[in-house]
Amino acid sequence: MKKVGIEAISFYVPQLFLEIADLAEARNIAFAKLNKGLGLNKMALCDQNEDAASMAATALLKLIDENNIDPRAIGRIYLGTESALDAAKPTATYATGMVEEKLTDKFGARCFKNCDVVDLTFACIGAVDALHNSLDWIRAGENRQAIVIASDLAKYELNSTGEYTQGAGAIALHLTENPQILSISDTVGVGQESVGDFFKPRRSFAKDQVLKSTAQSLKQLISASEKDELLNSDDSFWGKENTEFELFKEEPVFDGPYSNECYQNRIAEALEHYKNQAELNVLKDWQHLIFHLPYAFQGRRMILKNWLQWQKETDNLAQLYSEIGEPNTDSYSDWLKLAAKSAAYQNFVTERIAPGEKASAEIGNMYTASIFMSLLSMLANAAAQGRDVQGETVGFLSYGSGSKAKVFQGEIAAGWKAQIDKLDLFKQLDSRHAISTAEYEALHRRQITVPISQGESFRFSHLSQEELKKGYRNYQFQRGEK
């Protein structure tokens, strides 16, 4: 079977970030809990004129420019996101439209005219779905090329238990036959169950109740006749078109501990499904483990029990028992804590997981893009250390709330280092602009009306107000100093 996979990678991370130490101080949380416990250093933040479409477009343009790709040769561009901007128009079309316009002088009008473009949504695993769909399409033809983009912003309520895991950014992957970075096998393990661990519901509010509470908060009296007159008027906001307001919020409804449990259960099911299709001994076969990372240390904290099973499969438990003793059923949870701190497990984390955590610690949760940023982080770390990882095998453990996990593997290709070196991942992450907690909170509340950051990237410009275009999003390419 032909080799297919990742030929090139690009990324875009917003120029703004908040130090986790500053957020911890403002929220009266011990910094060590977030830094040592969860692996968090910084939180990437979208500026007031950035969104999933602008980030996707910037990553796409960088991919094309930096790798001399002819956009007319791309057969599909699939976007994984859970930060969609419209209930009908795909966010991917906003992104491709921006890039088409930017590339007109070089490639002519509508360079993506014959390209299949779509969004795929399944919480944080949507871009992995886009990846597998596109790889199958490449395998089914000859010399096909695709691009998969993952673009998201993770936003939680202020003062919530998810606030410190926020982040943002986009990754774009060029997929081809005989790729330079990573070939990906066609075996995929899947675990899926419909649950409510994390979701973004459409919320609705009765207009008459909103009107009453608004009047009360303003200390105004409104009579029943005045209320009925307004609600039955042609007023564009309060009028008779609907009896309810519909509200969409980026901030999710979520149950953190339950979501962690679902993550673990779906991964276990996907691993079992994978092993039903192909032989796998994780400790022998996978030199690197790449996870979806809602926070940097999620993978190492979530995979401990699986690691113990893998130790059993490879007859390595005796070494662990000699270090911390055998488990006691009366205090098994205490024994698990010892296992997590053992030299054997810490060596496993250091060698196979930690390199993929480094970028996440500086960015935060990127939702669909986080697993691909983890891959990029691992490769960039290997390049920085002068390690040749060609031929080594990567195991991917992806998860999306709702819920689904996918397990698959890839092999690092011969051209990986040249492709990764030119990205300067960690250098770019070090060049961003820190903002204060007060500025962050103002951004979060949409109280900032003028962009804080500069730099070459696409930015939202305005909503159309014409009758048949009302609400349509418009963007422009911004030039400036970083």
VEXDREN-2710 file (C-alpha; in Angstrom, 1 decimal):
% VEXDREN-2710
k/r/px/py/pz
1/MET/0.0/0.0/0.0
2/LYS/1.2/3.5/-0.9
3/LYS/2.6/5.7/1.9
4/VAL/0.5/8.8/2.6
5/GLY/0.8/11.4/5.3
6/ILE/2.1/14.8/6.3
7/GLU/4.3/16.5/3.7
8/ALA/4.5/19.9/5.4
9/ILE/3.2/21.8/8.5
10/SER/2.5/25.4/9.3
11/PHE/1.0/27.0/12.4
12/TYR/-0.4/30.3/13.6
13/VAL/-0.5/31.3/17.3
14/PRO/-1.9/34.7/18.3
15/GLN/0.6/37.3/19.3
16/LEU/-1.0/37.9/22.7
17/PHE/-0.5/35.8/25.8
18/LEU/-1.2/35.9/29.6
19/GLU/1.3/34.6/32.1
20/ILE/-0.3/31.8/34.1
21/ALA/1.5/33.1/37.1
22/ASP/-0.4/36.4/36.8
23/LEU/-3.8/34.6/36.4
24/ALA/-3.0/32.4/39.4
25/GLU/-2.3/35.5/41.5
26/ALA/-5.5/37.2/40.4
27/ARG/-7.6/34.1/41.2
28/ASN/-5.8/33.3/44.4
29/ILE/-4.6/29.9/43.2
30/ALA/-1.2/28.5/44.0
31/PHE/0.9/28.9/40.9
32/ALA/2.6/25.5/41.6
33/LYS/-0.8/23.8/41.3
34/LEU/-1.2/25.1/37.7
35/ASN/2.5/25.0/36.7
36/LYS/3.8/21.9/38.4
37/GLY/0.5/20.1/38.6
38/LEU/-0.9/20.8/35.1
39/GLY/2.2/22.0/33.2
40/LEU/0.9/25.5/32.4
41/ASN/3.1/28.5/31.7
42/LYS/1.3/30.8/29.3
43/MET/-2.2/31.2/27.7
44/ALA/-2.4/32.2/24.1
45/LEU/-5.2/34.8/23.5
46/CYS/-7.0/36.0/20.4
47/ASP/-6.9/39.7/19.8
48/GLN/-10.3/41.5/19.5
49/ASN/-10.2/41.1/15.7
50/GLU/-9.1/37.4/15.5
51/ASP/-11.3/34.3/15.3
52/ALA/-11.2/30.7/14.0
53/ALA/-11.5/31.8/10.4
54/SER/-8.7/34.4/10.5
55/MET/-6.3/32.0/12.3
56/ALA/-7.1/29.2/9.8
57/ALA/-6.5/31.5/6.9
58/THR/-3.2/32.7/8.3
59/ALA/-2.0/29.1/8.8
60/LEU/-3.2/28.2/5.3
61/LEU/-1.4/31.1/3.7
62/LYS/1.8/30.3/5.5
63/LEU/1.6/26.7/4.5
64/ILE/1.3/27.6/0.8
65/ASP/3.9/30.4/0.9
66/GLU/6.6/28.6/2.9
67/ASN/6.3/25.4/0.9
68/ASN/5.8/26.7/-2.6
69/ILE/2.5/24.9/-3.0
70/ASP/0.4/25.5/-6.0
71/PRO/-3.1/26.0/-4.5
72/ARG/-4.7/24.9/-7.8
73/ALA/-3.3/21.4/-7.2
74/ILE/-5.1/21.0/-3.9
75/GLY/-8.1/18.8/-4.2
76/ARG/-9.6/19.4/-0.8
77/ILE/-9.3/21.6/2.2
78/TYR/-11.0/20.2/5.3
79/LEU/-11.2/22.3/8.5
80/GLY/-11.7/20.8/11.9
81/THR/-13.1/23.3/14.4
82/GLU/-15.5/23.7/17.3
83/SER/-15.3/27.5/17.0
84/ALA/-17.5/27.8/13.9
85/LEU/-18.7/31.3/13.0
86/ASP/-22.0/30.4/11.3
87/ALA/-24.6/27.7/11.5
88/ALA/-24.7/27.2/7.7
89/LYS/-21.6/28.8/6.0
90/PRO/-18.5/26.7/6.7
91/THR/-15.7/28.5/8.5
92/ALA/-13.4/26.9/6.0
93/THR/-14.9/28.9/3.2
94/TYR/-14.2/32.2/5.0
95/ALA/-10.6/31.0/5.3
96/THR/-10.2/29.9/1.7
97/GLY/-11.9/33.0/0.5
98/MET/-9.4/35.2/2.3
99/VAL/-6.4/33.2/0.9
100/GLU/-7.8/33.2/-2.6
101/GLU/-8.0/36.9/-2.6
102/LYS/-4.5/37.3/-1.3
103/LEU/-3.1/34.9/-3.9
104/THR/-4.9/36.4/-6.9
105/ASP/-1.9/38.2/-8.3
106/LYS/0.2/35.0/-8.3
107/PHE/-2.3/32.3/-9.2
108/GLY/-5.2/34.1/-10.7
109/ALA/-8.7/34.5/-9.4
110/ARG/-10.4/31.7/-7.4
111/CYS/-7.4/29.4/-7.2
112/PHE/-9.5/27.0/-5.0
113/LYS/-12.3/27.0/-7.6
114/ASN/-12.2/23.2/-8.0
115/CYS/-11.3/22.4/-4.4
116/ASP/-13.6/20.5/-2.1
117/VAL/-14.0/22.6/1.1
118/VAL/-15.9/21.7/4.3
119/ASP/-15.9/21.9/8.1
120/LEU/-15.9/18.8/10.3
121/THR/-17.1/19.2/13.9
122/PHE/-16.7/16.7/16.8
123/ALA/-15.3/18.8/19.6
124/CYS/-11.5/18.4/19.9
125/ILE/-11.3/15.5/17.5
126/GLY/-12.8/17.1/14.5
127/ALA/-9.4/17.8/12.7
128/VAL/-8.4/14.2/13.3
129/ASP/-11.6/13.2/11.5
130/ALA/-10.6/15.6/8.7
131/LEU/-7.2/14.0/8.6
132/HIS/-8.4/10.4/8.2
133/ASN/-11.1/11.4/5.7
134/SER/-8.5/13.2/3.6
135/LEU/-5.9/10.4/3.8
136/ASP/-8.5/7.9/2.6
137/TRP/-9.2/10.1/-0.3
138/ILE/-5.5/10.4/-1.2
139/ARG/-5.2/6.6/-1.0
140/ALA/-8.1/6.1/-3.3
141/GLY/-6.6/8.1/-6.2
142/GLU/-3.2/9.0/-7.8
143/ASN/-1.1/12.0/-6.9
144/ARG/-3.8/13.7/-4.9
145/GLN/-3.0/16.5/-2.5
146/ALA/-5.1/17.8/0.4
147/ILE/-4.8/20.3/3.2
148/VAL/-6.3/19.8/6.7
149/ILE/-6.6/22.8/9.0
150/ALA/-7.3/22.8/12.7
151/SER/-8.3/26.1/14.1
152/ASP/-9.9/26.9/17.5
153/LEU/-10.0/29.2/20.5
154/ALA/-10.7/27.6/23.9
155/LYS/-12.7/30.1/26.0
156/TYR/-14.2/29.5/29.4
157/GLU/-16.1/31.6/31.8
158/LEU/-14.1/34.0/34.0
159/ASN/-13.3/32.5/37.4
160/SER/-14.4/29.0/36.2
161/THR/-12.4/25.8/36.7
162/GLY/-11.5/25.7/33.0
163/GLU/-10.3/29.3/32.8
164/TYR/-6.6/28.5/33.2
165/THR/-6.6/26.0/30.4
166/GLN/-7.6/28.5/27.7
167/GLY/-5.6/28.9/24.5
168/ALA/-5.9/29.5/20.8
169/GLY/-4.2/28.8/17.5
170/ALA/-4.3/27.0/14.1
171/ILE/-2.3/24.2/12.4
172/ALA/-2.3/23.5/8.7
173/LEU/-1.1/20.1/7.3
174/HIS/-0.2/19.4/3.6
175/LEU/-1.1/15.8/2.9
176/THR/0.5/13.9/0.0
177/GLU/1.8/10.5/-1.1
178/ASN/5.4/9.7/0.0
179/PRO/5.4/12.5/2.6
180/GLN/8.6/14.2/4.0
181/ILE/7.5/14.4/7.7
182/LEU/5.2/11.5/8.7
183/SER/3.5/8.6/6.9
184/ILE/0.3/7.5/8.6
185/SER/-1.0/3.9/8.6
186/ASP/-4.6/3.1/7.7
187/THR/-5.4/1.3/10.9
188/VAL/-7.6/3.3/13.2
189/GLY/-9.0/2.3/16.6
190/VAL/-12.3/4.1/17.6
191/GLY/-14.2/4.4/20.8
192/GLN/-17.4/6.4/20.8
193/GLU/-20.3/7.1/23.2
194/SER/-22.9/9.8/23.3
195/VAL/-22.3/11.7/26.6
196/GLY/-22.6/15.2/28.0
197/ASP/-19.1/15.9/29.3
198/PHE/-18.7/19.1/27.4
199/PHE/-21.0/20.9/25.0
200/LYS/-22.0/24.4/23.7
201/PRO/-25.8/24.5/23.7
202/ARG/-28.0/27.0/22.0
203/ARG/-29.5/29.0/24.9
204/SER/-32.8/30.8/24.7
205/PHE/-34.4/33.5/26.8
206/ALA/-38.1/34.6/26.8
207/LYS/-38.3/38.3/25.7
208/ASP/-40.9/39.3/28.2
209/GLN/-38.8/38.0/31.1
210/VAL/-35.7/39.7/29.7
211/LEU/-37.6/43.0/29.4
212/LYS/-38.9/42.7/33.0
213/SER/-35.5/42.0/34.4
214/THR/-33.9/44.8/32.3
215/ALA/-36.4/47.3/33.6
216/GLN/-35.9/46.2/37.2
217/SER/-32.1/46.4/36.9
218/LEU/-32.5/50.0/35.6
219/LYS/-34.9/50.7/38.4
220/GLN/-37.6/51.5/35.9
221/LEU/-41.3/50.5/36.0
222/ILE/-42.9/49.2/32.8
223/SER/-46.7/48.6/32.6
224/ALA/-48.2/45.5/31.1
225/SER/-49.6/47.6/28.1
226/GLU/-46.2/49.2/27.5
227/LYS/-44.5/45.8/27.5
228/ASP/-47.1/44.3/25.1
229/GLU/-46.8/47.2/22.8
230/LEU/-43.0/46.9/22.6
231/LEU/-43.1/43.1/22.2
232/ASN/-45.7/43.3/19.4
233/SER/-44.0/46.2/17.6
234/ASP/-41.7/46.1/14.5
235/ASP/-38.6/46.9/16.7
236/SER/-35.7/44.9/15.3
237/PHE/-34.6/43.8/18.7
238/TRP/-37.7/43.5/21.0
239/GLY/-40.4/43.2/18.3
240/LYS/-42.8/40.5/17.3
241/GLU/-40.6/38.3/15.1
242/ASN/-39.8/35.9/17.9
243/THR/-40.9/35.5/21.5
244/GLU/-37.4/34.4/22.5
245/PHE/-33.8/35.5/22.1
246/GLU/-31.4/32.8/21.0
247/LEU/-27.9/33.1/22.4
248/PHE/-24.7/31.2/21.4
249/LYS/-21.7/31.4/23.7
250/GLU/-18.1/30.2/23.1
251/GLU/-18.0/29.2/26.8
252/PRO/-19.0/25.6/27.2
253/VAL/-21.1/23.7/29.7
254/PHE/-18.7/21.1/31.0
255/ASP/-17.9/18.7/33.8
256/GLY/-14.1/18.5/34.1
257/PRO/-13.7/15.3/36.2
258/TYR/-16.4/13.5/34.1
259/SER/-14.7/14.6/30.9
260/ASN/-11.4/13.2/32.2
261/GLU/-13.1/9.9/32.9
262/CYS/-14.7/9.9/29.4
263/TYR/-11.3/10.6/27.9
264/GLN/-9.7/7.6/29.7
265/ASN/-12.6/5.3/28.8
266/ARG/-12.8/6.2/25.1
267/ILE/-9.0/5.9/24.8
268/ALA/-9.1/2.4/26.4
269/GLU/-11.9/1.4/24.0
270/ALA/-10.0/2.8/21.0
271/LEU/-6.8/1.0/22.0
272/GLU/-8.7/-2.3/22.3
273/HIS/-10.3/-1.7/18.9
274/TYR/-6.9/-0.9/17.4
275/LYS/-5.4/-4.1/18.8
276/ASN/-8.3/-6.1/17.3
277/GLN/-7.1/-5.0/13.9
278/ALA/-3.3/-5.0/14.3
279/GLU/-0.7/-6.3/16.7
280/LEU/0.5/-3.6/19.1
281/ASN/2.9/-3.6/22.1
282/VAL/3.0/0.1/23.0
283/LEU/6.3/0.0/24.9
284/LYS/8.0/-1.8/22.1
285/ASP/6.3/-0.3/19.1
286/TRP/5.8/3.4/19.9
287/GLN/8.8/5.6/20.6
288/HIS/6.6/8.7/21.0
289/LEU/3.1/9.1/22.3
290/ILE/1.1/12.2/21.1
291/PHE/-2.1/13.2/22.9
292/HIS/-4.9/15.7/22.6
293/LEU/-3.8/18.1/25.4
294/PRO/-6.5/20.2/27.0
295/TYR/-3.6/21.1/29.4
296/ALA/0.0/20.2/29.0
297/PHE/0.2/17.3/31.5
298/GLN/-3.2/15.7/30.6
299/GLY/-1.5/12.8/28.7
300/ARG/0.9/11.8/31.4
301/ARG/-1.8/12.0/34.1
302/MET/-4.4/10.1/32.0
303/ILE/-2.3/7.2/30.8
304/LEU/-0.8/5.9/34.0
305/LYS/-3.2/2.9/34.4
306/ASN/-2.6/2.0/30.7
307/TRP/1.1/2.2/31.3
308/LEU/0.8/-0.3/34.2
309/GLN/-0.9/-2.7/31.9
310/TRP/1.8/-2.2/29.2
311/GLN/4.4/-3.0/31.9
312/LYS/2.6/-6.2/32.6
313/GLU/2.5/-7.1/28.9
314/THR/6.3/-6.6/28.6
315/ASP/7.1/-8.3/32.0
316/ASN/8.5/-5.2/33.5
317/LEU/6.4/-5.0/36.7
318/ALA/9.1/-6.7/38.8
319/GLN/11.3/-3.6/38.3
320/LEU/8.5/-1.3/39.4
321/TYR/7.6/-3.5/42.4
322/SER/11.3/-3.4/43.5
323/GLU/11.1/0.4/43.6
324/ILE/7.7/1.0/45.3
325/GLY/6.4/-2.4/46.4
326/GLU/3.5/-4.3/45.2
327/PRO/0.0/-2.8/45.2
328/ASN/-2.2/-3.1/48.3
329/THR/-5.9/-3.4/47.6
330/ASP/-6.7/-1.4/50.7
331/SER/-4.8/1.6/49.6
332/TYR/-4.5/1.2/45.8
333/SER/-5.0/4.9/45.2
334/ASP/-2.0/5.7/47.4
335/TRP/0.0/3.1/45.5
336/LEU/-1.0/4.6/42.2
337/LYS/0.5/8.0/43.4
338/LEU/3.7/6.2/44.1
339/ALA/3.7/4.6/40.7
340/ALA/3.2/8.0/39.1
341/LYS/6.3/9.3/40.9
342/SER/8.4/6.2/40.3
343/ALA/11.6/6.5/38.3
344/ALA/10.2/4.0/35.8
345/TYR/7.2/6.0/35.0
346/GLN/9.0/9.4/35.1
347/ASN/11.5/8.0/32.6
348/PHE/8.7/6.9/30.3
349/VAL/7.2/10.4/30.5
350/THR/10.5/12.1/29.9
351/GLU/11.4/10.0/26.9
352/ARG/8.0/9.5/25.1
353/ILE/5.5/12.2/26.3
354/ALA/7.2/15.3/27.6
355/PRO/8.6/16.6/24.3
356/GLY/5.1/16.8/23.0
357/GLU/4.0/18.9/26.0
358/LYS/6.4/21.8/25.6
359/ALA/4.5/23.9/23.2
360/SER/1.2/23.2/25.0
361/ALA/2.7/24.6/28.2
362/GLU/3.3/27.9/26.3
363/ILE/-0.1/28.1/24.4
364/GLY/-2.8/26.3/26.4
365/ASN/-5.7/24.3/24.9
366/MET/-6.0/24.6/21.1
367/TYR/-9.0/22.2/20.9
368/THR/-8.8/20.5/17.5
369/ALA/-5.2/21.8/16.9
370/SER/-3.7/20.6/20.2
371/ILE/-2.8/17.1/19.1
372/PHE/-1.0/18.4/15.9
373/MET/0.8/21.1/17.9
374/SER/1.9/18.3/20.2
375/LEU/3.4/16.4/17.2
376/LEU/5.1/19.6/16.1
377/SER/6.4/20.2/19.6
378/MET/7.9/16.7/19.7
379/LEU/9.6/17.1/16.3
380/ALA/10.9/20.6/17.1
381/ASN/12.3/19.4/20.4
382/ALA/14.1/16.5/18.6
383/ALA/15.5/18.9/16.0
384/ALA/16.7/21.3/18.7
385/GLN/18.5/18.4/20.5
386/GLY/20.1/17.2/17.3
387/ARG/18.3/13.8/17.5
388/ASP/17.6/11.9/14.3
389/VAL/14.1/10.4/14.8
390/GLN/13.7/9.1/11.2
391/GLY/12.0/5.8/11.2
392/GLU/10.7/6.1/14.7
393/THR/7.0/5.3/15.3
394/VAL/4.5/7.8/16.8
395/GLY/1.3/6.7/18.5
396/PHE/-1.6/9.2/18.5
397/LEU/-4.2/9.2/21.2
398/SER/-6.9/11.7/20.2
399/TYR/-10.1/12.6/22.0
400/GLY/-13.2/14.8/21.4
401/SER/-15.9/15.4/24.0
402/GLY/-19.3/14.1/23.3
403/SER/-17.5/11.7/23.1
404/LYS/-15.0/9.9/20.8
405/ALA/-11.4/8.7/20.8
406/LYS/-9.2/7.6/17.9
407/VAL/-5.9/5.8/18.1
408/PHE/-3.5/5.5/15.1
409/GLN/0.2/5.6/14.3
410/GLY/2.7/7.2/12.0
411/GLU/6.3/6.7/11.0
412/ILE/8.7/9.7/10.9
413/ALA/10.0/10.2/7.4
414/ALA/13.4/11.1/6.0
415/GLY/12.7/14.8/5.3
416/TRP/11.3/15.6/8.7
417/LYS/14.1/17.8/10.0
418/ALA/14.4/20.1/7.1
419/GLN/10.7/20.7/7.2
420/ILE/10.6/21.3/11.0
421/ASP/13.7/23.5/11.3
422/LYS/12.3/26.2/9.1
423/LEU/9.3/26.7/11.3
424/ASP/11.2/28.0/14.4
425/LEU/8.4/27.0/16.6
426/PHE/9.9/27.8/20.0
427/LYS/11.5/31.0/18.8
428/GLN/8.2/32.2/17.5
429/LEU/6.5/31.3/20.8
430/ASP/9.1/33.4/22.6
431/SER/8.4/36.5/20.5
432/ARG/4.8/37.1/21.5
433/HIS/3.4/40.0/23.5
434/ALA/2.4/39.6/27.2
435/ILE/-0.7/41.4/28.4
436/SER/-1.9/42.1/31.9
437/THR/-4.8/40.2/33.7
438/ALA/-6.9/43.4/33.4
439/GLU/-6.3/43.5/29.6
440/TYR/-7.1/39.8/29.4
441/GLU/-10.4/40.2/31.3
442/ALA/-11.4/43.2/29.1
443/LEU/-10.6/41.1/26.0
444/HIS/-12.7/38.3/27.4
445/ARG/-15.7/40.6/28.0
446/ARG/-15.3/42.1/24.5
447/GLN/-14.7/45.5/26.0
448/ILE/-11.6/46.2/23.9
449/THR/-12.4/47.8/20.5
450/VAL/-8.9/48.5/19.1
451/PRO/-6.5/45.6/18.4
452/ILE/-3.6/45.3/20.8
453/SER/-1.2/43.3/18.5
454/GLN/0.4/43.8/15.1
455/GLY/1.8/41.3/12.7
456/GLU/1.2/39.8/9.3
457/SER/-2.0/37.9/9.6
458/PHE/-5.6/37.9/8.5
459/ARG/-8.0/39.9/10.8
460/PHE/-11.7/40.4/11.0
461/SER/-12.7/43.8/9.8
462/HIS/-16.5/44.3/9.9
463/LEU/-19.9/42.7/9.6
464/SER/-21.9/43.7/6.5
465/GLN/-25.0/45.7/7.2
466/GLU/-26.7/45.6/3.7
467/GLU/-30.2/44.0/3.9
468/LEU/-29.2/40.8/2.0
469/LYS/-25.7/40.6/3.5
470/LYS/-26.4/41.5/7.1
471/GLY/-24.1/39.7/9.4
472/TYR/-21.7/38.5/6.7
473/ARG/-18.1/38.5/8.0
474/ASN/-15.4/40.5/6.3
475/TYR/-11.7/40.2/6.7
476/GLN/-8.5/41.9/5.6
477/PHE/-4.8/41.0/5.7
478/GLN/-2.9/43.1/8.3
479/ARG/0.7/44.0/7.9
480/GLY/2.8/45.4/10.7
481/GLU/5.6/44.8/13.1
482/LYS/5.2/41.9/15.5
END
